[in-house]
Amino acid sequence: MDDKTCLFDITLFKQAQLEYTIKQVYQALLERGYDPVNQLVGYLTSGDVGYISNYKNARQIIQEIDRELIIAFLLEQYLK
């Protein structure tokens, strides 16, 4: 047994959860025949959840995360 204290970084957990959520919604939109990028951009810029399909609860899932957090996450990923 190791006596070292393990550190848990909540930031990494939240990023992984955010990434998983975006991928879920993306896949649901793709399966319904929509262009997921266009639909997500429409939602993120307008705040109108009507851009996101109800298929596989995608609309509810995306609303659980603040739009500004999604935009910040996507920008961070792009700039890496």
N, C-alpha and C positions, 0 to 999 in steps of 0.2 A: 504494500500500500504506500502511496506517495503522500508525503505530508505537505506538499505544495498546495496552495489555494488556487483553485481554478477561477478564472475571470470569465464572466459572461458579458458579452457586448450586445446590448439591446439594439443598438443601431444596426448591426449586421442582421439581426433577426428581423427587424422592421423592413430593411431593404429587401431581404429574401421574400418576405410576405408580400411586399408591394410588387416585386417582379413576378411572383406567382399569380397574383391577382390580374395584372395586366395581360399576362400570357393566357389566362383563362378566358378573359373577355375577348381578346384578340381571336382565339381559336373559335369561340362561339360565333363571333361575327363572320369569320371565314366560312364556317360550316353552313351558315345561313345564306351565303352567297354575296355578302357585302364586302366592300373594300375596307378592311379593318382600320387601316391608317386614316383614311378619310373620315370614317365614322368617329374614331377616337379624337381626331383633331376637331371635328365639329363639336363634340361634347366638351372637350377641354377648353375651347375658345369661347363657347357660348354658355356653357353650363346647362344646356338643354339636354336632359337625359333621354329625350326622344331619339337621339342619334344612336342609342345603344339598344339592341334587341333584348327582348325578354327571354329569348332562348337560353336555356341552361342557367337561368337566374342571373344572366350577365348584367342586366340593368341594376339589380339589387346589389350585386357584388361590387360594381364600380362605384356606387354611391356610398359605400362604407368607408371610402378613402377620400380625403380632402383633395379636390382638384389641384390645388397649389402644390401639394406634396407629390402628386403624380408628375406634374410639369417639372418640378425641381429634380426629381429622380431621373426623369428622361434626359434632362439637360446635363446632369452630372455624368450619366452613362455615355452620352455623346461626346462630352469633352475629355473623357479619360483616354 
